[in-house]
Amino acid sequence: MTASGTFGYGLEYADFIDLSRLGGIIVKGTTLNPREGNDYPRMAETPMGMLNCVGLQNKGVDYFCKNIYPQVKDLGTNVIVNVSGSSPEDYAECAARIDALEGIPAIELNISCPNVRHGGMAFGVTTQGAASVVKAVRASYHKTLIVKLSPNVTDITEIARVCEAEGADAVSLINTLMGMAVDIEKRKSLLSIGTGGLSGPAVKPVALRMVSQVAKAVNIPVVGLGGISSATDAIEFLMVGATAIQVGTANFIDPTVTVKIIDGIDRWLDDHGCNSVDEIIGVI
């Protein structure tokens, strides 16, 4: 699959690859109401990845339902909406509106958003915060519910277990790590709000460790992401317990990377006498 925020609505990549070859496209973050996002600059390159503080800029769920959905519902792959919010009620209402769209089989909850009622701490960094969002959404959403976990926690398995207990059908991890970059000549951060989310190859070892831990801690499927840019990277995530993977930042470098990874996994399985990818999932 493709990771939210790195593949637009999928339409932007139709000239480069056959979208129907993908397991799914997770579209950019969608909120109940339109959001302008953060001030520029809001992206910065780092030696092994990138930082972003885009701030969930989007035109809101109603715009998605009216204008985007008709264009993406027949792409020939699973179109999954990444849902964000500032309160459990916001998440639940946004999810409910997407629930009514026949051609959207699942949503991915971004619980790394700030809880406006409790000082801005992200929902996903406490068990109580994560539980409140998943419980509210589960009550209003009746299809497949994937919860995207924040890595900026002490014990990610605790968060994963709570999400499972509240009705998540799967978890995806990891979301971005908090990071910072500095311009020493201007003596200021390269990002408008100081810090941002780090993605790309630099985060892969952390992501692998967390996916391995969570896969052993829950009984629901685990989707692995974080720095995957080759078939070898993807196979590593499968071997530690992921049953699916997402490709994110690598799409910015090579818009055809997803199908190259699919072909590479197939070649590796053939070369190693495997009849199915199931034979390598969770072997480590």
C-alpha positions as CSV (number, residue, x, y, z in Angstrom):
1,M,0.0,0.0,0.0
2,T,1.0,3.6,-0.2
3,A,1.3,5.7,3.0
4,S,-1.0,8.7,3.7
5,G,0.4,12.0,2.7
6,T,2.9,10.7,0.2
7,F,0.7,9.6,-2.7
8,G,-2.0,12.3,-2.8
9,Y,-5.3,10.7,-3.8
10,G,-3.6,8.3,-6.1
11,L,-4.7,10.1,-9.2
12,E,-1.4,12.1,-9.2
13,Y,0.5,8.8,-9.8
14,A,-1.7,7.3,-12.5
15,D,0.7,8.5,-15.2
16,F,3.5,6.6,-13.7
17,I,2.1,3.2,-12.6
18,D,-0.9,0.9,-13.0
19,L,-2.7,1.8,-9.7
20,S,-4.6,-1.5,-9.8
21,R,-1.4,-3.4,-9.0
22,L,-1.3,-1.8,-5.6
23,G,-2.9,-3.5,-2.6
24,G,-4.3,-0.1,-1.6
25,I,-3.9,3.6,-1.6
26,I,-4.2,5.5,1.7
27,V,-5.2,9.0,0.8
28,K,-3.9,12.1,2.5
29,G,-5.2,13.0,5.9
30,T,-8.9,14.0,6.0
31,T,-10.5,16.0,8.8
32,L,-14.1,16.9,9.6
33,N,-13.6,20.6,8.7
34,P,-11.2,22.2,6.2
35,R,-7.7,22.9,7.5
36,E,-5.1,25.4,6.1
37,G,-2.1,23.6,7.7
38,N,1.0,25.2,9.1
39,D,2.9,28.2,7.7
40,Y,5.8,27.7,5.3
41,P,8.4,26.4,5.4
42,R,7.0,23.1,6.4
43,M,9.3,20.5,4.7
44,A,13.1,20.0,5.2
45,E,15.5,17.5,3.8
46,T,17.8,15.6,6.2
47,P,20.7,13.3,5.3
48,M,18.6,10.1,5.5
49,G,15.0,11.3,5.2
50,M,12.8,14.3,5.5
51,L,11.0,16.4,8.0
52,N,7.5,17.7,7.5
53,C,5.0,19.9,9.5
54,V,2.4,20.3,6.8
55,G,-0.3,20.2,9.5
56,L,-3.0,18.1,7.8
57,Q,-3.9,20.7,5.1
58,N,-7.1,19.4,3.4
59,K,-10.5,20.7,2.3
60,G,-12.5,18.6,4.7
61,V,-14.5,15.3,4.5
62,D,-17.5,16.8,2.7
63,Y,-15.2,18.1,-0.1
64,F,-13.7,14.6,-0.3
65,C,-17.1,12.9,-0.5
66,K,-18.4,15.2,-3.2
67,N,-15.3,15.9,-5.3
68,I,-12.6,13.3,-4.7
69,Y,-14.6,10.2,-4.0
70,P,-16.2,10.0,-7.5
71,Q,-12.7,10.1,-9.1
72,V,-11.1,7.4,-6.9
73,K,-13.9,4.9,-6.3
74,D,-13.1,3.0,-9.5
75,L,-9.3,3.0,-9.4
76,G,-9.2,-0.8,-9.2
77,T,-7.5,-1.0,-5.8
78,N,-8.5,-0.4,-2.2
79,V,-8.9,3.3,-1.5
80,I,-8.5,3.9,2.2
81,V,-9.0,7.3,3.9
82,N,-6.7,8.5,6.6
83,V,-8.9,10.2,9.2
84,S,-7.6,12.9,11.6
85,G,-9.3,15.0,14.3
86,S,-8.9,17.2,17.3
87,S,-11.5,15.4,19.5
88,P,-13.0,11.9,19.6
89,E,-16.3,13.4,18.4
90,D,-14.5,15.0,15.4
91,Y,-13.0,11.6,14.5
92,A,-16.3,9.8,14.9
93,E,-18.3,12.2,12.7
94,C,-15.6,12.3,10.0
95,A,-15.6,8.5,10.0
96,A,-19.4,8.2,9.9
97,R,-19.5,10.3,6.7
98,I,-16.9,8.1,5.1
99,D,-18.8,5.0,6.3
100,A,-21.6,6.0,3.9
101,L,-19.3,5.7,0.8
102,E,-19.7,2.3,-0.7
103,G,-16.4,2.3,-2.5
104,I,-14.2,3.0,0.6
105,P,-13.6,-0.4,2.4
106,A,-11.5,1.0,5.3
107,I,-10.2,3.9,7.1
108,E,-6.9,4.5,8.9
109,L,-7.1,6.6,12.0
110,N,-4.2,9.0,12.6
111,I,-4.1,9.2,16.4
112,S,-0.9,11.2,16.3
113,C,-3.0,14.4,16.3
114,P,-3.0,16.8,19.2
115,N,-5.9,16.5,21.7
116,V,-7.1,20.2,21.9
117,R,-8.9,19.5,25.2
118,H,-5.8,18.3,27.0
119,G,-3.0,20.7,26.3
120,G,-2.2,19.5,22.8
121,M,-0.7,16.1,23.7
122,A,-1.2,13.6,20.9
123,F,-4.0,11.1,21.4
124,G,-1.7,8.3,20.4
125,V,0.9,8.8,23.2
126,T,-1.4,7.7,26.1
127,T,-3.5,4.6,26.4
128,Q,-6.5,6.7,27.5
129,G,-6.2,9.0,24.5
130,A,-5.9,6.2,22.0
131,A,-8.8,4.3,23.6
132,S,-11.1,7.4,23.5
133,V,-10.6,7.9,19.8
134,V,-10.9,4.2,18.8
135,K,-14.0,3.6,20.9
136,A,-15.7,6.7,19.5
137,V,-14.9,5.8,15.9
138,R,-15.8,2.1,16.3
139,A,-19.3,3.2,17.4
140,S,-19.9,5.2,14.2
141,Y,-17.8,3.3,11.6
142,H,-18.7,-0.3,10.5
143,K,-16.1,-1.3,8.0
144,T,-12.4,-2.1,8.4
145,L,-10.7,0.1,11.0
146,I,-7.0,0.5,10.9
147,V,-5.3,2.5,13.6
148,K,-2.0,4.2,12.8
149,L,0.3,4.2,15.9
150,S,2.7,7.0,17.0
151,P,6.2,5.9,17.7
152,N,6.7,8.8,20.1
153,V,5.9,6.6,23.1
154,T,7.6,4.6,25.9
155,D,5.9,1.3,25.1
156,I,4.1,1.0,21.8
157,T,2.7,-2.4,22.7
158,E,0.5,-0.9,25.4
159,I,-1.1,1.5,22.8
160,A,-1.6,-1.4,20.3
161,R,-3.3,-3.6,22.9
162,V,-5.7,-0.8,23.8
163,C,-6.6,-0.2,20.2
164,E,-7.3,-3.9,19.7
165,A,-9.4,-4.0,22.9
166,E,-11.5,-1.1,21.6
167,G,-12.3,-2.7,18.3
168,A,-9.5,-1.9,15.9
169,D,-9.3,-4.5,13.0
170,A,-5.6,-3.8,12.4
171,V,-2.8,-1.4,13.4
172,S,-0.3,0.3,11.2
173,L,3.1,1.6,12.3
174,I,5.0,3.7,12.6
175,N,3.9,7.2,12.0
176,T,6.7,9.8,11.9
177,L,9.3,10.3,14.7
178,M,9.5,13.9,16.1
179,G,12.6,15.6,14.8
180,M,14.2,19.0,14.1
181,A,16.6,20.6,11.6
182,V,18.5,23.9,12.1
183,D,19.8,26.6,9.7
184,I,23.0,27.8,11.5
185,E,23.3,30.9,9.3
186,K,19.8,32.1,10.1
187,R,20.0,30.7,13.6
188,K,16.5,29.2,13.4
189,S,14.7,26.0,12.7
190,L,14.2,25.0,9.1
191,L,10.5,24.4,9.9
192,S,8.0,27.1,10.7
193,I,6.8,25.5,13.9
194,G,10.2,24.3,15.0
195,T,9.8,20.6,14.9
196,G,8.2,18.1,12.5
197,G,7.8,14.5,11.6
198,L,10.8,12.5,10.5
199,S,10.3,9.9,7.8
200,G,12.5,8.0,5.3
201,P,15.4,5.5,5.7
202,A,16.5,6.9,9.0
203,V,13.5,5.6,10.8
204,K,13.5,2.1,9.4
205,P,15.4,0.4,12.3
206,V,13.1,1.9,14.8
207,A,10.0,1.0,12.8
208,L,11.3,-2.6,12.4
209,R,11.8,-3.0,16.2
210,M,8.3,-1.6,16.9
211,V,6.5,-3.7,14.3
212,S,8.3,-6.8,15.7
213,Q,7.1,-6.0,19.2
214,V,3.5,-5.2,18.3
215,A,3.2,-8.3,16.1
216,K,3.9,-10.4,19.1
217,A,1.6,-8.4,21.4
218,V,-1.7,-8.3,19.5
219,N,-3.8,-10.8,17.6
220,I,-4.9,-8.4,14.8
221,P,-3.0,-7.8,11.6
222,V,0.0,-5.4,11.7
223,V,0.8,-3.1,8.7
224,G,4.5,-2.1,8.7
225,L,5.8,1.2,7.4
226,G,8.8,3.5,8.0
227,G,11.7,3.9,5.6
228,I,10.7,1.2,3.2
229,S,12.3,1.9,-0.2
230,S,13.1,-1.5,-1.7
231,A,11.9,-5.1,-1.8
232,T,14.5,-6.0,0.8
233,D,13.1,-3.4,3.2
234,A,9.6,-4.7,2.7
235,I,10.6,-8.4,3.2
236,E,12.3,-7.4,6.5
237,F,9.0,-6.0,7.8
238,L,7.1,-9.1,6.6
239,M,9.6,-11.4,8.4
240,V,9.2,-9.6,11.7
241,G,5.4,-10.0,11.6
242,A,3.8,-7.4,9.3
243,T,1.2,-8.9,7.0
244,A,1.2,-5.8,4.7
245,I,3.4,-2.8,4.2
246,Q,3.1,0.8,3.2
247,V,5.6,2.8,1.1
248,G,5.8,6.5,1.9
249,T,8.7,8.9,1.5
250,A,10.3,6.7,-1.2
251,N,7.4,7.8,-3.5
252,F,8.9,11.3,-3.6
253,I,12.2,9.9,-4.9
254,D,10.8,7.4,-7.4
255,P,7.1,7.5,-8.4
256,T,7.4,3.9,-9.6
257,V,8.9,2.5,-6.5
258,T,5.8,0.7,-5.3
259,V,5.5,-1.6,-8.3
260,K,9.3,-2.2,-8.2
261,I,8.9,-3.4,-4.7
262,I,6.0,-5.7,-5.6
263,D,8.1,-7.2,-8.5
264,G,11.1,-7.5,-6.2
265,I,9.2,-9.4,-3.5
266,D,7.9,-11.8,-6.2
267,R,11.4,-12.4,-7.5
268,W,12.8,-13.1,-4.0
269,L,10.0,-15.5,-3.2
270,D,10.6,-17.4,-6.5
271,D,14.4,-17.4,-5.9
272,H,13.9,-18.9,-2.4
273,G,11.3,-21.5,-3.4
274,C,8.4,-19.9,-1.6
275,N,4.9,-20.4,-3.0
276,S,3.4,-17.6,-1.0
277,V,4.4,-14.5,0.9
278,D,2.6,-16.2,3.9
279,E,5.6,-18.5,4.2
280,I,7.9,-15.6,5.4
281,I,5.5,-13.5,7.5
282,G,6.6,-13.6,11.1
283,V,9.5,-16.0,10.7
284,I,11.7,-13.9,12.9
